[in-house]
């Protein structure tokens, strides 16, 4: 009963702020970031194209948004980009994220709800940083199998797609050295403004950081134990109970079980079901506060078949559309008047006359 009352209070608070319905931006911007240098598996740079080809723009247009497809960013690669402190391709990743941050900031500043299509998850640095330039009070919901909070010192692989959150956090300012290409990055997020959902593959250094800083996170075991409704409720209350502010959703497709999203670079068994993943995004939409979302790590290059690639890209479209208001209850178009039985009889008479 206490849990139900908490959910009811949150729902009441949201509806009071939004006039009884989730708020909806008038326009959605879609921005592709075809980038793969934050990890070693090539192919993820083709993710934006495959997500669009799976019908993203048509799906969003069907939700009555004005949809602006800004196309894909073009990234320049330095001639030389030697590892630094075991970190791979720092100049390339830093430069790409700086460019992405500027593009995200401009889109948010123009009043759009932004969908950023990756690319690997190192792009989270630029996406969230650009959002924070316009909305410094934002909060971040990170849906992922991985915590992506290694520092250059703790990272076992040196791949920057496993480190983006570390560059954002003020509490890790003294733990993250300035890398070549990253002088523009200034920590802007506090630990209490972040929550994870779906973790199941956390490195030892990451576990220490999560526990030491008291960061709120929910593993797949927590979802098994509490259920997705309770986990999502507590996650949203954590970042929104103190104040209503813009939400940045960063969704890695590997949060899902590999049986649903096989075309991704670092799959981990035991992930979200389709219903769990869509429930999370439905509830985020229902806050009326989603401002930017990332959908990353769709990698057509590692799919075992064309069907596997298409299934993963189609799932990405479902996640994005659900975050922006697609429901499992059918269309919500406005009907001026329900047809009466008499109207139906008249229609039958007219059909007979036309025969």
C-alpha positions as CSV (number, residue, x, y, z in Angstrom):
1,X,0.0,0.0,0.0
2,X,2.8,2.4,0.8
3,X,4.4,1.8,-2.6
4,X,1.1,2.4,-4.3
5,X,0.6,5.7,-2.4
6,X,4.1,6.8,-3.4
7,X,3.4,6.0,-7.1
8,X,0.0,7.9,-6.8
9,X,1.7,10.9,-5.3
10,X,4.3,11.0,-8.1
11,X,1.6,10.6,-10.7
12,X,-0.5,13.3,-9.2
13,X,2.5,15.6,-9.0
14,X,3.4,15.0,-12.7
15,X,-0.2,15.5,-13.8
16,X,-0.5,18.7,-11.8
17,X,2.5,20.1,-13.6
18,X,1.4,19.0,-17.0
19,X,-2.3,19.8,-16.9
20,X,-3.3,16.1,-16.6
21,X,-1.3,14.9,-19.7
22,X,2.4,14.4,-20.4
23,X,3.7,17.5,-22.0
24,X,5.0,17.2,-25.6
25,X,7.5,19.3,-27.4
26,X,6.2,20.6,-30.7
27,X,9.2,19.4,-32.6
28,X,11.7,16.6,-32.4
29,X,15.2,16.8,-34.0
30,X,17.1,13.7,-35.0
31,X,20.9,13.9,-35.1
32,X,23.2,11.1,-36.2
33,X,26.7,10.6,-34.8
34,X,28.3,7.9,-36.9
35,X,31.3,7.3,-34.7
36,X,33.1,4.1,-33.6
37,X,36.5,5.1,-32.1
38,X,35.5,4.9,-28.5
39,X,35.9,1.1,-28.8
40,X,37.6,-1.4,-31.1
41,X,34.7,-3.0,-33.0
42,X,34.0,-1.2,-36.3
43,X,30.5,-1.1,-37.7
44,X,28.8,0.8,-34.9
45,X,29.3,4.0,-37.0
46,X,26.6,2.6,-39.3
47,X,24.0,2.5,-36.5
48,X,22.3,5.8,-37.4
49,X,21.7,4.7,-41.0
50,X,20.2,1.4,-40.0
51,X,18.0,3.0,-37.3
52,X,16.6,5.5,-39.8
53,X,16.2,2.7,-42.4
54,X,14.1,0.8,-39.8
55,X,11.5,3.6,-40.1
56,X,12.4,6.0,-37.3
57,X,11.4,9.2,-39.1
58,X,8.1,7.8,-40.3
59,X,7.3,6.5,-36.8
60,X,8.0,9.8,-35.1
61,X,6.0,11.7,-37.8
62,X,3.1,9.4,-37.0
63,X,3.2,10.7,-33.4
64,X,2.2,14.1,-34.7
65,X,5.6,15.8,-34.1
66,X,7.2,18.2,-36.5
67,X,10.3,16.0,-37.2
68,X,13.6,17.6,-38.3
69,X,16.2,15.2,-39.4
70,X,19.5,17.1,-39.1
71,X,21.4,14.3,-40.8
72,X,24.7,12.9,-39.6
73,X,27.7,14.8,-38.2
74,X,31.0,14.5,-40.1
75,X,34.0,13.8,-37.9
76,X,37.6,14.6,-38.6
77,X,40.3,12.1,-37.5
78,X,43.8,13.2,-36.5
79,X,46.6,11.8,-38.5
80,X,48.3,10.6,-35.3
81,X,46.4,9.5,-32.2
82,X,48.6,7.5,-30.0
83,X,47.3,6.0,-26.7
84,X,47.6,8.2,-23.6
85,X,47.7,6.5,-20.2
86,X,46.4,3.3,-21.9
87,X,43.4,5.3,-23.2
88,X,42.7,4.5,-26.9
89,X,42.2,7.3,-29.5
90,X,41.8,10.2,-27.0
91,X,42.3,13.0,-29.5
92,X,39.8,11.5,-31.9
93,X,37.1,10.8,-29.2
94,X,37.6,14.2,-27.6
95,X,37.3,16.1,-30.8
96,X,34.2,14.2,-31.9
97,X,32.5,14.8,-28.6
98,X,33.3,18.5,-28.7
99,X,31.6,18.7,-32.1
100,X,28.7,16.7,-30.9
101,X,28.3,18.9,-27.8
102,X,28.0,22.0,-30.0
103,X,25.4,20.4,-32.2
104,X,23.3,19.1,-29.2
105,X,23.5,22.5,-27.5
106,X,22.2,24.3,-30.7
107,X,19.3,21.8,-31.2
108,X,18.2,22.1,-27.5
109,X,18.6,25.9,-27.6
110,X,16.3,26.0,-30.7
111,X,13.5,24.3,-28.6
112,X,13.7,20.8,-30.0
113,X,13.5,17.6,-28.1
114,X,16.6,15.9,-29.5
115,X,17.2,12.2,-30.4
116,X,20.9,11.5,-30.8
117,X,21.7,8.3,-32.8
118,X,25.1,6.7,-32.1
119,X,27.6,5.4,-32.6
120,X,29.3,4.1,-29.5
121,X,28.6,5.2,-26.0
122,X,31.7,7.4,-25.7
123,X,29.4,9.9,-27.4
124,X,27.5,10.3,-24.1
125,X,30.2,12.8,-23.1
126,X,29.4,15.3,-25.8
127,X,25.6,14.6,-25.8
128,X,25.1,15.2,-22.1
129,X,27.7,18.1,-22.0
130,X,25.9,19.9,-24.9
131,X,22.6,19.4,-23.2
132,X,24.0,20.8,-19.9
133,X,25.2,23.9,-21.7
134,X,21.5,24.8,-22.2
135,X,20.0,23.0,-19.2
136,X,22.6,23.0,-16.3
137,X,20.0,21.6,-13.9
138,X,19.4,18.4,-15.9
139,X,19.4,14.9,-14.6
140,X,20.6,11.7,-16.4
141,X,19.0,8.3,-16.6
142,X,21.6,5.8,-17.9
143,X,20.0,2.6,-19.1
144,X,22.8,0.1,-19.9
145,X,24.3,-3.2,-19.1
146,X,27.5,-1.4,-18.1
147,X,28.2,1.5,-15.8
148,X,30.5,3.3,-18.2
149,X,32.1,5.1,-15.2
150,X,35.7,3.8,-15.4
151,X,38.4,6.5,-15.3
152,X,41.5,6.4,-17.5
153,X,43.2,4.9,-14.4
154,X,40.7,2.1,-13.6
155,X,39.7,1.1,-17.2
156,X,40.9,-2.5,-18.0
157,X,40.6,-1.9,-21.8
158,X,41.3,1.8,-22.2
159,X,38.3,2.1,-24.4
160,X,36.5,5.4,-23.9
161,X,33.0,4.0,-24.5
162,X,33.4,2.5,-21.0
163,X,34.4,5.9,-19.4
164,X,31.9,8.7,-20.4
165,X,30.2,9.1,-17.1
166,X,33.5,9.7,-15.3
167,X,34.2,12.8,-17.4
168,X,30.8,14.3,-16.3
169,X,30.9,13.9,-12.6
170,X,32.2,16.8,-10.4
171,X,33.0,14.2,-7.6
172,X,35.5,12.5,-9.9
173,X,37.2,15.8,-11.0
174,X,40.5,14.8,-9.2
175,X,40.4,11.3,-10.5
176,X,40.2,12.0,-14.2
177,X,43.4,13.4,-15.8
178,X,43.1,15.8,-18.7
179,X,43.6,13.8,-21.9
180,X,44.7,15.1,-25.3
181,X,41.5,16.3,-27.0
182,X,39.6,16.7,-23.7
183,X,40.7,20.1,-22.5
184,X,37.2,21.5,-23.3
185,X,35.5,19.1,-20.9
186,X,34.6,20.5,-17.5
187,X,32.7,18.3,-15.0
188,X,29.1,19.5,-14.8
189,X,27.0,16.7,-13.1
190,X,26.6,15.7,-9.5
191,X,26.2,12.1,-8.3
192,X,22.7,12.7,-7.0
193,X,21.6,13.8,-10.5
194,X,22.4,10.4,-12.0
195,X,20.7,7.0,-11.9
196,X,21.4,3.7,-13.6
197,X,19.0,1.0,-14.7
198,X,19.9,-2.4,-16.0
199,X,23.5,-2.9,-14.8
200,X,24.9,-6.5,-14.9
201,X,28.5,-6.1,-16.0
202,X,30.4,-3.8,-13.7
203,X,34.2,-3.6,-13.5
204,X,35.9,-3.7,-10.0
205,X,37.0,-0.1,-10.3
206,X,33.5,1.0,-11.3
207,X,31.9,-0.9,-8.4
208,X,34.2,1.0,-6.0
209,X,33.3,4.3,-7.6
210,X,29.5,3.6,-7.4
211,X,29.7,2.5,-3.8
212,X,32.1,5.2,-2.6
213,X,30.1,8.0,-4.2
214,X,26.7,6.6,-3.2
215,X,25.4,6.7,-6.8
216,X,21.9,5.3,-7.2
217,X,21.8,2.2,-9.5
218,X,19.6,-0.7,-10.2
219,X,21.0,-4.0,-11.4
220,X,19.1,-6.7,-13.2
221,X,18.9,-8.5,-9.9
222,X,17.1,-5.5,-8.5
223,X,14.7,-5.7,-11.3
224,X,14.1,-9.4,-10.7
225,X,13.6,-8.7,-7.0
226,X,11.5,-5.6,-7.1
227,X,9.9,-5.6,-10.5
228,X,10.3,-3.0,-13.2
229,X,7.5,-0.8,-12.0
230,X,9.0,-0.3,-8.6
231,X,12.6,0.2,-10.0
232,X,11.4,2.8,-12.4
233,X,9.3,4.6,-9.8
234,X,12.3,4.8,-7.4
235,X,14.7,5.8,-10.2
236,X,12.4,8.7,-11.3
237,X,11.8,9.8,-7.7
238,X,15.5,9.9,-7.1
239,X,16.2,12.4,-9.9
240,X,12.9,14.3,-9.9
241,X,11.5,14.3,-6.3
242,X,13.5,17.3,-5.2
243,X,12.7,19.3,-8.3
244,X,11.3,19.0,-11.8
245,X,14.1,19.4,-14.4
246,X,15.0,18.3,-17.9
247,X,15.7,14.6,-18.3
248,X,18.5,13.2,-20.4
249,X,18.0,9.6,-21.2
250,X,21.1,7.7,-22.4
251,X,20.0,4.3,-23.7
252,X,22.5,1.7,-24.7
253,X,20.8,-1.0,-26.8
254,X,22.8,-3.7,-24.9
255,X,20.6,-3.0,-21.9
256,X,18.3,-5.5,-23.6
257,X,19.0,-9.2,-23.5
258,X,21.1,-10.3,-26.5
259,X,18.2,-12.5,-27.7
260,X,16.4,-9.2,-28.5
261,X,19.3,-7.0,-29.5
262,X,22.0,-9.3,-30.9
263,X,23.7,-6.7,-33.2
264,X,25.7,-4.8,-30.5
265,X,29.3,-4.9,-29.6
266,X,29.3,-5.9,-25.9
267,X,26.3,-8.1,-25.3
268,X,25.7,-9.5,-21.8
269,X,23.2,-12.3,-21.1
270,X,20.3,-11.7,-18.7
271,X,19.2,-8.2,-19.9
272,X,15.9,-6.4,-20.1
273,X,12.9,-8.0,-21.7
274,X,11.1,-6.0,-24.3
275,X,8.3,-5.2,-21.9
276,X,10.7,-4.0,-19.2
277,X,12.6,-1.7,-21.6
278,X,9.5,-0.2,-23.1
279,X,8.0,0.3,-19.6
280,X,11.0,2.4,-18.6
281,X,10.7,4.6,-21.6
282,X,6.9,5.0,-21.3
283,X,7.3,6.2,-17.7
284,X,10.0,8.6,-18.7
285,X,7.7,10.0,-21.3
286,X,4.9,10.3,-18.8
287,X,7.0,12.7,-16.7
288,X,6.7,15.2,-19.5
289,X,10.3,16.2,-18.9
290,X,12.4,14.3,-21.5
291,X,14.6,16.8,-23.3
292,X,17.4,14.7,-24.9
293,X,17.8,11.0,-25.5
294,X,20.7,9.0,-26.9
295,X,20.3,5.6,-28.5
296,X,23.7,4.0,-29.0
297,X,25.7,0.9,-29.7
298,X,23.6,-0.6,-32.6
299,X,26.3,-2.3,-34.5
300,X,25.3,-3.8,-37.9
301,X,28.8,-5.1,-38.3
302,X,28.5,-7.7,-35.6
303,X,25.1,-9.0,-36.4
304,X,25.2,-12.8,-37.2
305,X,22.6,-12.3,-40.0
306,X,20.5,-9.6,-41.7
307,X,17.6,-10.6,-39.5
308,X,19.6,-10.0,-36.4
309,X,20.6,-6.5,-37.5
310,X,17.1,-5.6,-38.5
311,X,15.7,-6.8,-35.2
312,X,18.1,-4.7,-33.3
313,X,17.5,-1.6,-35.4
314,X,13.7,-2.1,-35.1
315,X,14.0,-2.4,-31.3
316,X,15.9,0.9,-31.3
317,X,13.0,2.5,-33.2
318,X,10.5,1.1,-30.6
319,X,12.6,2.5,-27.7
320,X,12.8,6.0,-29.2
321,X,9.1,6.1,-30.2
322,X,8.1,4.9,-26.8
323,X,10.2,7.6,-25.1
324,X,8.3,10.1,-27.2
325,X,4.8,9.0,-26.6
326,X,4.0,5.9,-28.6
327,X,1.8,3.7,-26.4
328,X,0.7,0.1,-26.2
329,X,-2.9,1.2,-25.8
330,X,-3.5,2.0,-29.5
331,X,-3.7,5.4,-31.2
332,X,-4.8,8.4,-29.1
333,X,-6.2,10.6,-31.9
334,X,-9.0,13.0,-31.0
335,X,-12.5,11.8,-32.0
336,X,-15.1,14.6,-32.1
337,X,-18.0,12.3,-31.7
338,X,-18.5,8.5,-31.4
339,X,-20.7,7.1,-34.2
340,X,-24.1,6.0,-33.1
341,X,-26.1,2.9,-34.1
342,X,-28.3,5.2,-36.3
343,X,-25.2,6.5,-38.1
344,X,-24.2,2.9,-38.8
345,X,-27.7,2.1,-40.2
346,X,-27.5,5.2,-42.4
347,X,-24.1,4.1,-43.7
348,X,-25.5,0.7,-44.6
349,X,-28.4,2.4,-46.4
350,X,-26.0,4.5,-48.4
351,X,-23.9,1.5,-49.3
352,X,-27.0,-0.2,-50.7
353,X,-27.9,2.8,-52.8
354,X,-24.4,2.8,-54.3
355,X,-24.6,-0.8,-55.4
